[in-house]
Amino acid sequence: MKNKGTPMEMMASDMMPAMMKKCMQIQQNMMGFAKDDSDMATYGTPELKKLFEEWLDQVNEDLVEIRKETNDTKEIAQKLNLSEESVNFLISRSGSKGRSSGNL
């Protein structure tokens, strides 16, 4: 099979299956979040970091409760007043820490 170009070129030309495109986009988004996290760690004060962690813990608790009712990320995003992208990140983040979907 001939090489049809880089994955990004394949995405642009619709040669890549839809699921693979979605996975590539999620990975790119997560890489951006990792950079943002490191930037915040560099510039955030200990007080702000603590406040953010407390807020994030509360959001995760709310996410666990909402996911008992639905797994629709659009609906979850509306209930949490977050973007769907942020909800996907939180769900992915919880999975990467070895937590099940019911125990974020």
KAUR-V982093 format. One record per pair of residues at least 6 apart in sequence whose C-alpha atoms are under 8 Angstrom apart, sorted by the first residue. I is the first residue (numbers start at 0). J is the second residue. Records with the same first field share a line. If there is no record, write none. Layout:
I: J  J
//
This chain:
3: 9
6: 15
9: 15
10: 20
29: 88
40: 48
58: 79
59: 89  103
60: 103
61: 79
62: 75  79  103
63: 100  101  102  103
65: 75
66: 75  100  101
67: 101
69: 75
72: 83  86  87
73: 83
75: 83  86
76: 82  83  85  86
90: 100  103
93: 99  100  103
94: 100  103
//
